[in-house]
Amino acid sequence: MEQLISNNTAKVYLKKAVCIVSGGLDSICAAAYVTRVKNFDIYMINFSYGQRATNESSVAKNFSIKLGAKDYRFVDISFMKDFYRKTNVLTDETSELPSSFRRDIVVPIRNAVFITIATAWALSIGAKMVCYGAHAGDRRYPDCRPSFVRSISKSLTLADLDSIKDKSRQKVRIWCPAISGIDKSGLLKKGYRILGDTLFRTWSCYSNGVKRRRETRYRHCGVCESCVNRKKAFKRAGIEDLTLYDK
């Protein structure tokens, strides 16, 4: 439940939110916004679902420290890769990564799986919100649309309705930037105001990137759909992009 802190000037309620983070630009900016602007104590959760970009998890963990997360959980559901087989390019290493949107970029109900697990954690710790990074420009992804968010919020409430009614657990709201009409560049601006150049340490590439000779850091490939969208977002936001790209 909410924790009440008293001081000489006011009483401040510390609200809890579970933030689903991949280590990418959108989810990290959303988590930063929730904790620094909306004043939630955040609990961050990261998933390994068999994705090609395995370095996402270490990036997510680093940002959990930077943002002062009260807890960070890494959840290994990489067995999902065996279920997904060749349905999508993010878990199938034999497929070429496209530079523009294609239907096979969509991982079947990925966000529904993440949100369900995150909500179980939220209900257990008394968190009022589950947050993930879907923004208003993600309309081509069914599990990023506001209609999906509203529907899964209702379904998950029904799944534990009796406990919510008798107040032994509290209702959890699912929130993402798309619900508030925030697009990728708008979300980026909010995140940059909070994190500054640290934001360039996020990882958006669908692959693990490219390491050039005599360099210690991996570069974003610069040509996959996610890298292309990252470049466009910085340009639209009017922020100089200091991300290391291979191309």
KALINMO-V261772 format. One record per pair of residues at least 12 apart in sequence whose ideal C-beta (glycine too) atoms are under 10 Angstrom apart, sorted by the first residue. I is the first residue (numbers start at 1). J is the second residue. D is the distance in whole Angstrom. If there is no record, write none. Layout:
i: {I:I}
j: {J:J}
d: {D:D}
//
This chain:
i: {1:1:1:1:1:1:1:1:1:2:2:2:2:2:2:2:2:3:3:3:3:12:13:14:14:14:14:15:15:15:15:15:15:15:15:15:15:16:16:16:16:16:16:16:16:16:16:16:16:16:16:17:17:17:17:17:17:17:17:17:17:17:17:17:17:17:17:17:17:17:17:17:18:18:18:18:18:18:18:18:18:18:18:18:18:18:18:18:18:18:18:18:18:18:18:18:18:18:18:18:19:19:19:19:19:19:19:19:19:19:19:19:19:19:19:19:19:19:19:19:19:19:19:19:19:20:20:20:20:20:20:20:20:20:20:20:20:20:20:20:20:20:20:20:21:21:21:21:21:21:21:21:21:21:21:21:21:21:21:21:21:21:21:22:22:22:22:22:22:22:22:22:22:22:22:22:22:22:23:23:23:23:23:23:23:23:23:23:23:23:23:23:23:23:24:24:24:24:24:24:24:24:24:24:24:24:25:25:25:25:25:25:25:25:25:25:25:25:25:25:25:25:25:25:26:26:26:26:26:26:26:26:26:26:26:26:26:26:26:26:26:26:26:26:27:27:27:27:27:27:27:27:27:27:27:27:27:27:28:28:28:28:28:28:28:28:28:28:28:28:28:28:28:28:28:28:28:29:29:29:29:29:29:29:29:29:29:29:29:29:29:29:29:29:29:30:30:30:30:30:30:30:30:30:30:30:30:31:31:31:31:31:31:31:31:31:31:31:32:32:32:32:32:32:32:32:32:32:32:32:33:33:33:33:33:33:33:33:33:33:34:34:34:34:34:35:35:35:35:35:35:36:36:36:36:36:36:36:37:37:37:38:38:38:40:40:40:40:40:40:41:41:41:41:41:41:42:42:42:42:42:42:42:42:42:42:43:43:43:43:43:43:43:43:43:43:43:43:44:44:44:44:44:44:44:44:44:44:44:44:44:44:45:45:45:45:45:45:45:45:45:45:45:45:45:45:45:46:46:46:46:46:46:46:46:46:46:46:46:47:47:47:47:47:47:47:47:47:47:47:47:47:48:48:48:48:48:48:48:48:49:49:49:49:49:49:49:49:49:49:49:49:49:49:49:50:50:50:50:50:50:50:50:50:50:50:50:50:50:51:51:51:51:51:51:51:51:51:51:51:51:51:52:52:52:52:52:52:52:52:52:52:52:52:52:53:53:53:53:53:53:53:53:53:53:54:54:54:55:55:55:55:55:55:56:56:56:56:56:56:57:57:57:57:58:58:59:59:59:59:60:60:60:60:61:61:62:62:62:63:63:63:63:63:63:66:66:66:66:67:67:67:70:70:71:71:73:73:73:75:75:75:75:77:77:77:78:80:80:80:80:81:83:84:84:84:86:87:87:87:87:87:88:88:88:88:88:88:88:88:89:89:89:89:89:89:89:89:90:90:90:90:90:90:90:90:90:91:91:91:92:93:96:97:97:97:97:97:97:97:97:97:98:98:98:98:98:99:99:99:99:99:99:99:99:100:100:100:100:101:101:101:101:101:102:102:103:105:105:105:105:105:105:106:106:106:106:106:107:107:108:108:109:109:109:109:110:110:110:111:111:111:111:111:111:111:111:111:111:111:111:111:112:112:112:112:112:112:112:113:114:114:114:115:115:115:115:115:115:115:115:115:115:115:115:116:116:116:116:116:117:118:118:118:118:118:118:119:119:119:119:119:119:119:119:119:119:120:120:120:120:121:122:122:122:122:122:122:122:123:123:123:123:123:123:123:123:123:123:123:124:125:126:126:126:127:127:127:128:128:128:128:128:129:129:129:129:130:130:130:130:130:130:130:130:130:131:131:131:131:131:131:132:132:132:132:132:132:132:133:133:133:133:133:133:134:134:134:134:134:134:134:134:134:134:135:135:135:135:135:135:135:135:135:135:135:135:135:135:136:136:136:136:136:136:136:136:136:136:136:137:137:137:137:137:137:137:137:137:137:137:137:138:138:138:138:138:138:139:141:144:144:144:145:145:145:146:146:146:146:146:147:148:148:148:149:149:149:149:149:149:150:150:151:152:153:153:153:153:153:153:154:155:156:156:156:156:157:157:157:157:160:177:183:183:183:184:184:184:184:184:184:184:185:185:185:185:185:185:185:185:186:186:186:187:187:188:188:188:188:188:188:188:189:189:189:189:189:190:191:191:192:192:192:197:197:197:199:199:199:199:200:200:200:200:200:200:200:201:201:201:202:202:202:203:203:203:203:203:204:204:204:204:204:204:204:204:204:204:204:204:205:205:205:205:205:205:205:205:205:205:205:205:205:206:206:206:206:206:206:206:207:207:207:207:207:207:207:208:209:209:209:209:209:209:209:210:210:210:210:210:211:212:212:215:217:218:218:219:219:219:219:219:220:220:220:220:220:221:221:221:222:222:222:222:222:223:223:223:227:227:227:227:230:230:231:231}
j: {13:16:125:126:127:128:167:169:170:14:15:16:41:126:127:128:170:15:16:41:126:39:39:39:40:41:70:34:38:39:40:41:42:126:127:128:129:40:41:42:43:70:71:122:125:126:127:128:129:170:172:31:34:35:38:39:40:41:42:43:44:70:118:122:127:128:129:130:131:172:173:175:31:34:40:42:43:44:45:69:71:73:115:117:118:119:120:121:122:123:124:125:127:128:129:130:131:132:172:174:31:32:33:34:35:40:42:43:44:45:46:60:63:64:67:69:72:118:127:129:130:131:132:133:175:44:45:46:47:60:75:111:114:115:117:118:119:130:131:132:133:134:174:176:42:44:45:46:47:56:57:59:60:61:63:64:67:69:72:131:132:133:202:46:47:49:51:53:56:57:59:60:114:132:133:202:203:204:46:53:55:56:57:58:59:60:61:62:63:64:201:202:203:204:53:56:59:60:133:202:203:204:205:206:226:230:133:135:184:187:188:191:192:199:200:202:203:204:226:229:230:233:234:243:132:133:134:135:137:138:144:176:177:182:184:187:188:191:202:204:226:229:230:233:44:46:56:60:63:131:132:133:134:176:177:187:191:202:44:59:60:62:63:64:66:67:133:187:191:194:195:198:199:201:202:203:204:133:135:177:182:184:186:187:188:189:190:191:192:193:194:195:199:202:233:131:132:133:134:135:175:176:177:182:187:190:191:44:60:63:64:67:69:131:132:133:191:194:63:66:67:187:190:191:192:193:194:195:198:199:131:133:177:180:182:187:190:191:193:194:67:129:131:175:177:67:68:69:70:131:194:67:68:190:191:193:194:195:190:193:194:129:131:175:70:127:128:129:131:175:68:69:70:71:125:127:64:67:68:69:70:71:72:127:129:131:64:69:70:71:72:73:118:121:122:125:127:130:60:61:63:64:65:67:69:70:71:72:73:74:118:131:60:64:69:71:72:73:74:75:114:117:118:121:122:130:132:58:59:60:61:63:64:72:73:74:75:76:114:60:73:74:75:76:77:78:80:110:113:114:117:118:74:75:76:77:78:79:80:81:75:76:77:78:79:80:81:83:84:90:91:107:110:113:114:76:77:78:79:80:81:82:83:84:90:91:92:93:107:78:80:81:84:88:90:91:93:107:110:206:207:208:81:89:90:91:92:93:95:97:205:206:207:208:224:90:203:204:205:206:207:208:209:224:226:78:207:208:203:205:207:208:209:218:202:203:204:205:206:208:74:75:76:203:74:203:201:202:203:204:72:74:202:203:73:74:198:201:202:195:198:199:201:202:203:194:195:198:201:194:195:198:125:127:121:125:117:118:121:114:117:118:121:113:114:117:91:107:108:110:113:93:108:107:108:110:104:103:104:106:107:108:102:103:104:105:106:107:108:110:102:104:105:106:107:206:224:225:104:105:106:107:110:206:207:224:226:107:108:110:104:207:224:205:206:207:221:223:224:225:226:227:206:223:224:225:228:221:222:223:224:225:226:227:228:224:225:228:229:140:141:225:228:229:140:225:140:140:141:206:224:225:226:140:141:142:143:144:141:143:142:143:142:143:148:152:141:143:144:132:133:134:138:141:142:143:144:148:149:152:174:176:142:143:148:151:152:155:156:143:130:132:143:130:131:132:143:148:149:152:153:156:172:174:176:130:152:155:156:159:130:130:131:132:156:172:174:152:153:155:156:157:159:160:172:173:174:156:159:160:172:172:156:169:170:171:172:173:174:156:157:159:160:163:164:168:169:170:171:172:169:169:169:170:172:170:172:173:170:171:172:173:175:172:173:174:175:149:152:153:156:172:173:174:175:176:173:174:175:176:177:179:144:149:174:175:176:177:178:176:177:178:184:187:191:146:148:149:175:176:177:178:179:182:187:176:177:178:179:180:181:182:183:184:185:186:187:188:233:176:177:178:179:180:181:182:183:184:186:187:177:178:182:183:184:185:186:187:229:232:233:236:176:177:178:183:184:229:178:178:176:177:178:176:178:179:176:178:179:180:181:178:174:176:178:173:174:175:176:178:179:174:179:174:174:171:172:173:174:175:179:174:174:171:172:173:174:171:172:173:174:172:190:233:236:237:229:230:232:233:234:236:237:232:233:234:235:236:237:238:239:233:236:237:233:237:230:233:234:236:237:238:239:233:236:237:238:239:237:237:239:234:237:239:239:240:242:234:239:242:243:234:239:240:241:242:243:244:217:242:243:220:230:243:218:220:226:230:243:220:221:224:225:226:227:228:229:230:231:233:243:218:219:220:221:222:223:224:226:227:230:243:245:246:220:221:223:224:225:226:227:220:221:223:224:226:227:246:221:221:222:224:227:244:245:246:222:244:245:246:247:246:244:246:244:244:244:246:243:244:245:246:247:243:244:245:246:247:245:246:247:243:244:245:246:247:245:246:247:243:245:246:247:243:245:243:245}
d: {10:9:10:5:10:9:9:9:7:7:6:8:10:7:10:8:9:9:8:8:9:8:9:8:8:5:9:9:8:7:5:7:10:10:8:5:7:7:5:8:6:8:10:8:6:6:4:6:8:10:10:8:5:8:8:10:4:7:5:7:10:10:10:8:6:7:4:7:5:9:9:8:10:10:10:8:5:8:6:10:9:9:10:10:5:8:10:6:4:10:10:8:5:10:7:5:7:9:8:10:4:9:10:6:8:8:5:7:5:7:10:10:10:9:9:8:10:8:10:9:8:5:7:9:10:8:6:8:7:10:10:8:5:7:9:5:10:7:7:4:8:10:10:9:9:5:7:6:9:9:10:9:5:9:7:7:9:9:9:9:8:8:10:7:8:10:8:8:5:9:8:6:9:9:7:9:8:9:7:8:8:4:7:8:3:4:8:8:7:10:9:6:5:9:9:7:8:9:7:6:6:5:9:10:8:8:8:10:8:8:7:7:10:7:9:5:9:5:9:9:6:7:9:9:9:3:7:6:9:8:10:9:7:10:7:6:8:9:9:8:10:9:10:9:9:9:10:8:9:8:6:3:9:9:10:10:10:9:9:8:8:10:5:10:9:8:8:10:7:10:8:9:7:9:5:9:10:7:9:8:9:9:10:5:6:9:6:3:8:10:8:8:7:8:10:6:7:4:8:8:9:7:6:9:7:9:8:6:9:7:8:6:8:7:9:8:9:10:8:9:6:10:7:5:9:9:4:6:10:9:9:10:8:10:8:7:5:7:9:7:9:7:5:8:10:6:7:8:10:9:9:8:9:9:9:9:5:9:7:9:8:9:9:9:10:8:8:7:8:10:9:8:5:9:10:9:8:6:8:5:7:9:9:9:9:8:9:6:5:5:8:8:9:7:8:7:7:10:7:8:8:4:10:8:4:9:7:5:7:10:10:10:9:9:10:9:8:5:8:6:8:7:5:7:9:9:10:9:9:4:7:10:8:7:7:5:7:10:10:9:9:8:5:8:6:9:9:9:8:6:8:9:7:7:5:7:5:10:9:9:9:9:5:6:9:5:7:10:8:9:7:7:7:8:8:10:8:5:8:6:3:8:9:7:9:5:9:10:9:9:9:8:10:10:5:6:10:8:9:8:10:10:10:8:6:7:8:6:9:8:9:6:5:7:10:8:7:9:6:6:6:6:8:10:9:9:10:6:6:9:9:5:7:7:9:5:9:9:10:9:6:10:9:10:10:9:7:6:5:10:8:8:9:9:10:7:9:7:10:8:8:9:8:7:10:10:7:6:9:9:8:10:9:10:9:8:9:9:7:9:6:9:9:7:9:8:9:9:9:8:7:10:8:7:7:9:9:10:7:9:8:6:10:9:5:7:6:5:7:9:8:5:6:10:9:7:9:9:9:7:9:5:8:6:10:10:9:7:10:10:8:9:9:9:5:6:8:8:4:7:9:9:9:9:7:6:10:10:10:5:6:6:10:8:6:10:6:7:9:6:9:6:10:9:10:8:9:9:8:8:9:6:9:8:6:7:8:10:9:9:10:9:8:6:10:10:9:7:10:6:10:7:10:8:9:4:7:8:9:8:10:9:9:6:8:10:6:9:10:9:9:7:9:6:10:7:8:9:9:6:9:8:10:6:9:9:8:9:7:9:10:5:9:8:10:9:9:9:9:10:5:9:8:9:5:10:7:9:9:9:10:10:9:9:9:10:5:9:9:9:10:9:6:8:9:10:5:8:9:6:8:10:8:6:10:8:6:10:7:8:7:6:10:7:5:8:5:10:10:9:9:6:7:5:7:9:9:8:5:7:9:10:9:9:8:8:5:9:10:7:7:9:9:8:10:9:9:8:10:4:7:5:9:10:10:7:4:5:10:9:9:6:5:5:9:8:5:9:9:9:7:5:9:8:5:6:4:8:8:9:9:8:9:5:5:8:9:9:8:10:9:10:9:9:6:9:8:10:8:10:7:10:6:10:7:10:8:5:5:9:9:10:9:10:9:10:5:8:6:7:6:8:8:10:6:9:8:6:4:9:10:9:10:9:7:10:7:6:7:9:10:9:9:9:9:10:7:9:8:5:10:8:9:8:5:8:8:4:4:9:9:9:9:8:8:9:9:5:7:8:5:10:7:9:9:5:8:7:10:10:10:9:7:6:10:10:6:9:9:9:9:9:10:10:8:5:5:8:9:10:9:10:9:8:9:8:10:10:10:6:10:9:10:5:6:10:8:4:9:9:8:8:8:4:5:8:9:6:6:5:8:9:9:9:9:8:10:4:7:5:8:9:6:10:7:9:9:10:9:6:9:10:9:8:9:7:8:9:9:4:9:9:9:7:8:6:8:9:8:4:6:5:9:6:7:5:7:9:7:5:7:9:9:3:5:4:8:8:5:8:7:9:9:7:9:8:8}
//
